[in-house]
Amino acid sequence: MKIFDSHAHYNNPQFDEDRDYLLGEYLQEQGVQYVMNAGADIESSKAGVLLSEKYPFMYASVGVHPHDVKSMTDESIQILRELSKSKKVMSIGEIGLDYHYDYSPRDVQKHWFLEQLALAKEVDLPVMIHSREADQDTFDILKSNNVENGVIHCYSGNKELAREYVKRNFCIGIGGTLTFKNARKTVEVVEDIPLHNIVIETDCPYLAPVPYRGKRNNSSYLTHVIEKIAEIKNITQEEVAQTTLENAKRLFRIN
Ligand code: NI
């Protein structure tokens, strides 16, 4: 089985002790063929680009998460613009809105979300969207700015909204939360939308699937997410892995 992990944070300190082993040999031995490292601030965006330049199977997305946009300046946009010139940078993100924690004021979140969407348009890259308890505002902003190329990472909305995203050509990111006991809404989303629009993701080191829930996540655990999607859609695990891999390659324009 060949796997594309469309959203991971291997720059995270939780990987300090065995990062080289995981990225240098272990994950590929487990069938992980591609990894997209997601930036969450300027430092992690830079670190992701360095990882992608070191490991051929890794790619990078650069951007500032809504938690951290309160410290953004115009210079941050300039740094992201420069980083986006690397051959391995295939996406802008994770960017978006987070009304669960509200670590940055909402008007500030919206301002820098718009600025980073404009950057994505300028450099012609797809967007990786983080949205938590901000479903309607996120959708409205993407729609009114005619954004049609991207992924809603760790999708937590309902199936009706997922359908709207699918109509707009978005991919829906599905990860470990699908295997949790309270995943009814996400199970419905997976049932409802075409496999063609689903990409799989760990968000590692966070959100490990059952039976590893609460432990450090890594891309090889995606087999448990694949198994669950196959069960819900009544297709083979091989088809889930292969199609989601092709979807992610199409999304991020990887040949
Ligand atoms: Ni993430």
Residues whose N, C-alpha, C, O or C-beta is under 5 A from the ligand:
A	BS01	NI	A38 D203
